[in-house]
Amino acid sequence: MVHCRPRRSRDGGTSQISPDELNMLQRTFDRVCTCWSISRYGKRAELLACHITDQFRNGMIDDAALFENAMWLEQHAGTASHQQEA
């Protein structure tokens, strides 16, 4: 189970991710997992999901930007730690 911070609205309250936004986040996660051969379950996938979600909550709402950002993260992450978690 992935535990990420709740999304904050502009007025300081907590807002939920819409179904369309959730679908976009899922597609982005799936694409990155496919590109890097990441199992959809496990610590590496959990960290990736939290990263994508956090970037979205911080204002990166374009799916292409989220994908490129997550791909950069995977490319520059410590490969030794990923190999142990994969």
HUNOR-V894626 format. One line per field, one symbol per residue. ss: DSSP state (H for helix, E for strand, C for the rest). phi: phi as a letter, one per 20 degrees, with the letter a starting at -180 (. if undefined). burial: # if it has 16 or more other ideal C-beta (glycine too) atoms within 10 Angstrom, else .. Layout:
ss = ???
phi = ???
burial = ???
This chain:
ss = CCCCCCEECCCCCEECCCHHHHHHHHHHHHHHHHHHCCCCCCHHHHHHHHHHHHHHHCCCCCHHHHHHHHHHHHHHCCHHHHHHHC
phi = .eddfffdefeneedeffgfffffffffgfffgffdleffcofffffffffffffffeoedeffffffffffgffdffffffffef
burial = ......#................##..##..##..#.#.....######.###.###.....#..##.##..##............
